[in-house]
């Protein structure tokens, strides 16, 4: 994950001339939130990428089921903000454990 986030931070720096930093390294709240959000979205993309290609690697057809990986706190926050809930909660996995 660190390698991919570093690549995205570098890309952002090449395009804008500014490198986003985490709050603990002197970054703003906006930078920190953007970097945390990109990690969550990357986990989703990587999960689907592997789910689609692992059967091919094994010489099989089809795909695998992706289970959601958000924690309960994250799901509760998302459920309270409808736009965020519908955009990301339903897309972070093909299925999710129900437990809130």
ROMARTOR-998438 format. One record per residue: residue in one letter; residue number from 1; x, y, z of N, C-alpha, C in turn; chain. Coordinates in nm, 4 decimals, padded with zeros to 6 digits. Layout:
<rs>
A | NUM | X | Y | Z | X | Y | Z | X | Y | Z | A
...
</rs>
This chain:
<rs>
X | 1 | 00.0825 | -00.1188 | 00.0000 | 00.0000 | 00.0000 | 00.0000 | 00.0870 | 00.1254 | 00.0000 | A
X | 2 | 00.1937 | 00.1239 | 00.0811 | 00.2803 | 00.2412 | 00.0894 | 00.3409 | 00.2771 | -00.0458 | A
X | 3 | 00.3790 | 00.1761 | -00.1221 | 00.4389 | 00.2005 | -00.2537 | 00.3401 | 00.2696 | -00.3469 | A
X | 4 | 00.2155 | 00.2262 | -00.3439 | 00.1137 | 00.2836 | -00.4321 | 00.0794 | 00.4259 | -00.3888 | A
X | 5 | 00.0642 | 00.4477 | -00.2578 | 00.0339 | 00.5826 | -00.2087 | 00.1499 | 00.6771 | -00.2404 | A
X | 6 | 00.2718 | 00.6294 | -00.2242 | 00.3884 | 00.7122 | -00.2578 | 00.3876 | 00.7483 | -00.4056 | A
X | 7 | 00.3529 | 00.6534 | -00.4905 | 00.3450 | 00.6813 | -00.6340 | 00.2392 | 00.7871 | -00.6637 | A
X | 8 | 00.1247 | 00.7798 | -00.5970 | 00.0189 | 00.8794 | -00.6175 | 00.0597 | 01.0165 | -00.5654 | A
X | 9 | 00.1279 | 01.0191 | -00.4506 | 00.1772 | 01.1467 | -00.3969 | 00.2786 | 01.2087 | -00.4929 | A
X | 10 | 00.3646 | 01.1258 | -00.5509 | 00.4635 | 01.1737 | -00.6473 | 00.3951 | 01.2245 | -00.7732 | A
X | 11 | 00.2959 | 01.1524 | -00.8222 | 00.2201 | 01.1972 | -00.9393 | 00.1560 | 01.3329 | -00.9126 | A
X | 12 | 00.0951 | 01.3463 | -00.7949 | 00.0317 | 01.4730 | -00.7579 | 00.1359 | 01.5851 | -00.7563 | A
X | 13 | 00.2530 | 01.5556 | -00.7056 | 00.3598 | 01.6560 | -00.6990 | 00.4075 | 01.6954 | -00.8390 | A
X | 14 | 00.4183 | 01.5982 | -00.9279 | 00.4603 | 01.6282 | -01.0656 | 00.3586 | 01.7194 | -01.1335 | A
X | 15 | 00.2314 | 01.6926 | -01.1109 | 00.1252 | 01.7700 | -01.1756 | 00.1078 | 01.9082 | -01.1133 | A
X | 16 | 00.1154 | 01.9170 | -00.9800 | 00.0830 | 02.0428 | -00.9116 | 00.2029 | 02.1174 | -00.8541 | A
X | 17 | 00.3138 | 02.0484 | -00.8370 | 00.4304 | 02.1104 | -00.7745 | 00.4261 | 02.1062 | -00.6227 | A
X | 18 | 00.3242 | 02.0432 | -00.5645 | 00.3082 | 02.0339 | -00.4193 | 00.2900 | 01.8867 | -00.3820 | A
X | 19 | 00.3564 | 01.8437 | -00.2751 | 00.3454 | 01.7045 | -00.2303 | 00.2610 | 01.6985 | -00.1032 | A
X | 20 | 00.1453 | 01.6300 | -00.1052 | 00.0610 | 01.6202 | 00.0146 | 00.1308 | 01.5399 | 00.1244 | A
X | 21 | 00.1096 | 01.5831 | 00.2497 | 00.1706 | 01.5182 | 00.3655 | 00.0633 | 01.4813 | 00.4674 | A
X | 22 | 00.0926 | 01.3791 | 00.5436 | 00.0050 | 01.3422 | 00.6547 | 00.0178 | 01.4470 | 00.7648 | A
X | 23 | -00.0836 | 01.4580 | 00.8472 | -00.0843 | 01.5556 | 00.9574 | 00.0378 | 01.5383 | 01.0475 | A
X | 24 | 00.0759 | 01.4139 | 01.0763 | 00.1901 | 01.3892 | 01.1657 | 00.3219 | 01.4375 | 01.1064 | A
X | 25 | 00.3222 | 01.4625 | 00.9783 | 00.4428 | 01.5128 | 00.9109 | 00.4274 | 01.6592 | 00.8709 | A
X | 26 | 00.3315 | 01.7283 | 00.9337 | 00.3128 | 01.8707 | 00.9076 | 00.2081 | 01.9041 | 00.8036 | A
X | 27 | 00.1330 | 01.8067 | 00.7567 | 00.0299 | 01.8312 | 00.6565 | -00.0962 | 01.8907 | 00.7171 | A
X | 28 | -00.1775 | 01.9487 | 00.6331 | -00.3037 | 02.0089 | 00.6760 | -00.4099 | 01.9005 | 00.6938 | A
X | 29 | -00.5250 | 01.9409 | 00.7489 | -00.6364 | 01.8469 | 00.7619 | -00.6812 | 01.7967 | 00.6252 | A
X | 30 | -00.6834 | 01.8863 | 00.5254 | -00.7252 | 01.8475 | 00.3900 | -00.6301 | 01.7441 | 00.3307 | A
X | 31 | -00.5005 | 01.7641 | 00.3486 | -00.4019 | 01.6685 | 00.2975 | -00.4181 | 01.5334 | 00.3661 | A
X | 32 | -00.4288 | 01.5382 | 00.4987 | -00.4401 | 01.4164 | 00.5780 | -00.5637 | 01.3358 | 00.5385 | A
X | 33 | -00.6773 | 01.4039 | 00.5258 | -00.8016 | 01.3361 | 00.4878 | -00.7909 | 01.2762 | 00.3481 | A
X | 34 | -00.7344 | 01.3510 | 00.2543 | -00.7196 | 01.3007 | 00.1173 | -00.6313 | 01.1761 | 00.1133 | A
X | 35 | -00.5225 | 01.1764 | 00.1897 | -00.4331 | 01.0615 | 00.1908 | -00.4976 | 00.9402 | 00.2578 | A
X | 36 | -00.5769 | 00.9628 | 00.3607 | -00.6482 | 00.8509 | 00.4242 | -00.7555 | 00.7961 | 00.3303 | A
X | 37 | -00.8278 | 00.8848 | 00.2638 | -00.9328 | 00.8402 | 00.1719 | -00.8753 | 00.7615 | 00.0555 | A
X | 38 | -00.7616 | 00.8053 | 00.0032 | -00.7053 | 00.7341 | -00.1115 | -00.6625 | 00.5930 | -00.0705 | A
X | 39 | -00.6173 | 00.5758 | 00.0522 | -00.5813 | 00.4410 | 00.0982 | -00.7036 | 00.3501 | 00.1024 | A
X | 40 | -00.8144 | 00.4025 | 00.1518 | -00.9371 | 00.3226 | 00.1570 | -00.9841 | 00.2853 | 00.0171 | A
X | 41 | -00.9803 | 00.3791 | -00.0755 | -01.0240 | 00.3510 | -00.2122 | -00.9291 | 00.2535 | -00.2804 | A
X | 42 | -00.7992 | 00.2663 | -00.2533 | -00.7028 | 00.1747 | -00.3137 | -00.7232 | 00.0318 | -00.2655 | A
X | 43 | -00.7556 | 00.0159 | -00.1370 | -00.7840 | -00.1198 | -00.0868 | -00.8975 | -00.1824 | -00.1665 | A
X | 44 | -00.9995 | -00.1031 | -00.1966 | -01.1131 | -00.1535 | -00.2730 | -01.0696 | -00.1927 | -00.4149 | A
X | 45 | -00.9956 | -00.1060 | -00.4808 | -00.9518 | -00.1325 | -00.6184 | -00.8619 | -00.2557 | -00.6230 | A
X | 46 | -00.7702 | -00.2656 | -00.5290 | -00.6791 | -00.3802 | -00.5250 | -00.7562 | -00.5097 | -00.4999 | A
X | 47 | -00.8546 | -00.5066 | -00.4111 | -00.9345 | -00.6264 | -00.3836 | -01.0061 | -00.6743 | -00.5091 | A
X | 48 | -01.0689 | -00.5825 | -00.5838 | -01.1380 | -00.6207 | -00.7072 | -01.0394 | -00.6663 | -00.8144 | A
X | 49 | -00.9243 | -00.6031 | -00.8227 | -00.8217 | -00.6401 | -00.9198 | -00.7797 | -00.7859 | -00.8980 | A
X | 50 | -00.7500 | -00.8198 | -00.7730 | -00.7108 | -00.9570 | -00.7418 | -00.8263 | -01.0544 | -00.7627 | A
X | 51 | -00.9466 | -01.0144 | -00.7251 | -01.0630 | -01.1023 | -00.7405 | -01.0898 | -01.1348 | -00.8867 | A
X | 52 | -01.0628 | -01.0402 | -00.9746 | -01.0866 | -01.0639 | -01.1170 | -00.9742 | -01.1442 | -01.1822 | A
X | 53 | -00.8516 | -01.1307 | -01.1333 | -00.7391 | -01.1961 | -01.2006 | -00.6919 | -01.3270 | -01.1374 | A
X | 54 | -00.7193 | -01.3498 | -01.0104 | -00.6718 | -01.4746 | -00.9487 | -00.7267 | -01.6004 | -01.0146 | A
X | 55 | -00.8545 | -01.6042 | -01.0542 | -00.9000 | -01.7249 | -01.1254 | -00.8201 | -01.7478 | -01.2549 | A
X | 56 | -00.7895 | -01.6424 | -01.3260 | -00.7098 | -01.6520 | -01.4490 | -00.5712 | -01.7085 | -01.4194 | A
X | 57 | -00.5083 | -01.6606 | -01.3097 | -00.3769 | -01.7101 | -01.2693 | -00.3833 | -01.8603 | -01.2425 | A
X | 58 | -00.4952 | -01.9053 | -01.1883 | -00.5135 | -02.0465 | -01.1537 | -00.5672 | -02.1292 | -01.2696 | A
X | 59 | -00.5806 | -02.0663 | -01.3877 | -00.6288 | -02.1377 | -01.5044 | -00.7785 | -02.1616 | -01.5045 | A
X | 60 | -00.8509 | -02.0779 | -01.4340 | -00.9960 | -02.0923 | -01.4256 | -01.0655 | -01.9706 | -01.4848 | A
X | 61 | -01.1951 | -01.9823 | -01.5050 | -01.2730 | -01.8685 | -01.5528 | -01.3538 | -01.8108 | -01.4366 | A
X | 62 | -01.4149 | -01.6966 | -01.4587 | -01.4993 | -01.6355 | -01.3561 | -01.4232 | -01.5376 | -01.2703 | A
X | 63 | -01.4803 | -01.5095 | -01.1558 | -01.4195 | -01.4151 | -01.0629 | -01.4456 | -01.4601 | -00.9207 | A
X | 64 | -01.3936 | -01.3844 | -00.8279 | -01.4116 | -01.4151 | -00.6864 | -01.5003 | -01.3093 | -00.6216 | A
X | 65 | -01.5631 | -01.3442 | -00.5125 | -01.6465 | -01.2534 | -00.4368 | -01.5577 | -01.1659 | -00.3494 | A
X | 66 | -01.5816 | -01.0352 | -00.3512 | -01.5049 | -00.9426 | -00.2682 | -01.5889 | -00.9049 | -00.1473 | A
X | 67 | -01.5364 | -00.9324 | -00.0296 | -01.6049 | -00.8955 | 00.0939 | -01.5621 | -00.7554 | 00.1352 | A
X | 68 | -01.6564 | -00.6763 | 00.1841 | -01.6251 | -00.5411 | 00.2292 | -01.5281 | -00.5446 | 00.3461 | A
X | 69 | -01.4419 | -00.4431 | 00.3537 | -01.3388 | -00.4429 | 00.4575 | -01.3500 | -00.3247 | 00.5529 | A
X | 70 | -01.4549 | -00.2440 | 00.5418 | -01.4684 | -00.1280 | 00.6303 | -01.5016 | -00.1751 | 00.7710 | A
X | 71 | -01.4574 | -00.0971 | 00.8698 | -01.4897 | -00.1342 | 01.0072 | -01.6249 | -00.0755 | 01.0462 | A
X | 72 | -01.6769 | -00.1151 | 01.1607 | -01.8106 | -00.0731 | 01.2032 | -01.8193 | 00.0788 | 01.2168 | A
X | 73 | -01.7195 | 00.1423 | 01.2780 | -01.7211 | 00.2885 | 01.2937 | -01.7323 | 00.3583 | 01.1592 | A
X | 74 | -01.6563 | 00.3103 | 01.0603 | -01.6580 | 00.3715 | 00.9278 | -01.7966 | 00.3553 | 00.8649 | A
X | 75 | -01.8576 | 00.2389 | 00.8807 | -01.9895 | 00.2155 | 00.8234 | -02.0954 | 00.3023 | 00.8915 | A
X | 76 | -02.0837 | 00.3227 | 01.0218 | -02.1801 | 00.4073 | 01.0932 | -02.1707 | 00.5511 | 01.0449 | A
X | 77 | -02.0496 | 00.5999 | 01.0253 | -02.0310 | 00.7370 | 00.9761 | -02.0888 | 00.7492 | 00.8361 | A
X | 78 | -02.0606 | 00.6516 | 00.7533 | -02.1103 | 00.6551 | 00.6163 | -02.2626 | 00.6521 | 00.6127 | A
X | 79 | -02.3224 | 00.5726 | 00.7004 | -02.4683 | 00.5606 | 00.7006 | -02.5355 | 00.6926 | 00.7364 | A
X | 80 | -02.4639 | 00.7802 | 00.8062 | -02.5215 | 00.9084 | 00.8461 | -02.5040 | 01.0160 | 00.7402 | A
X | 81 | -02.4222 | 00.9914 | 00.6405 | -02.4046 | 01.0901 | 00.5342 | -02.4432 | 01.0242 | 00.4018 | A
X | 82 | -02.5690 | 01.0386 | 00.3611 | -02.6249 | 00.9616 | 00.2492 | -02.5424 | 00.9615 | 00.1205 | A
X | 83 | -02.4891 | 01.0756 | 00.0790 | -02.4120 | 01.0781 | -00.0458 | -02.2907 | 00.9882 | -00.0378 | A
X | 84 | -02.2205 | 00.9964 | 00.0742 | -02.1009 | 00.9148 | 00.0945 | -02.1403 | 00.7674 | 00.1058 | A
X | 85 | -02.2474 | 00.7413 | 00.1771 | -02.2955 | 00.6045 | 00.1972 | -02.3228 | 00.5376 | 00.0626 | A
X | 86 | -02.4023 | 00.6013 | -00.0216 | -02.4399 | 00.5381 | -00.1475 | -02.3236 | 00.5284 | -00.2444 | A
X | 87 | -02.2336 | 00.6252 | -00.2422 | -02.1228 | 00.6228 | -00.3368 | -02.0192 | 00.5172 | -00.3009 | A
X | 88 | -01.9829 | 00.5060 | -00.1715 | -01.8728 | 00.4189 | -00.1365 | -01.9115 | 00.2925 | -00.0606 | A
X | 89 | -02.0085 | 00.3001 | 00.0287 | -02.0408 | 00.1839 | 00.1107 | -02.0810 | 00.0654 | 00.0250 | A
X | 90 | -02.1622 | 00.0889 | -00.0744 | -02.2093 | -00.0223 | -00.1562 | -02.1051 | -00.0687 | -00.2559 | A
X | 91 | -01.9997 | 00.0089 | -00.2753 | -01.9000 | -00.0288 | -00.3738 | -01.7719 | -00.0850 | -00.3132 | A
X | 92 | -01.7617 | -00.0886 | -00.1798 | -01.6351 | -00.1349 | -00.1226 | -01.6267 | -00.2870 | -00.1113 | A
X | 93 | -01.7257 | -00.3569 | -00.1582 | -01.7226 | -00.5016 | -00.1603 | -01.8474 | -00.5556 | -00.2277 | A
X | 94 | -01.8388 | -00.6757 | -00.2795 | -01.9549 | -00.7380 | -00.3394 | -02.0557 | -00.7764 | -00.2320 | A
X | 95 | -02.0023 | -00.8040 | -00.1130 | -02.0860 | -00.8388 | 00.0022 | -02.0184 | -00.7862 | 00.1270 | A
X | 96 | -02.0967 | -00.7607 | 00.2275 | -02.0395 | -00.7134 | 00.3538 | -02.1098 | -00.7810 | 00.4699 | A
X | 97 | -02.0371 | -00.8006 | 00.5764 | -02.0975 | -00.8596 | 00.6963 | -02.1945 | -00.7582 | 00.7573 | A
X | 98 | -02.3100 | -00.8044 | 00.7968 | -02.4083 | -00.7154 | 00.8594 | -02.3905 | -00.7285 | 01.0094 | A
X | 99 | -02.3686 | -00.6135 | 01.0753 | -02.3483 | -00.6224 | 01.2174 | -02.3618 | -00.4910 | 01.2899 | A
X | 100 | -02.4152 | -00.3886 | 01.2228 | -02.4345 | -00.2615 | 01.2917 | -02.5759 | -00.2508 | 01.3427 | A
</rs>
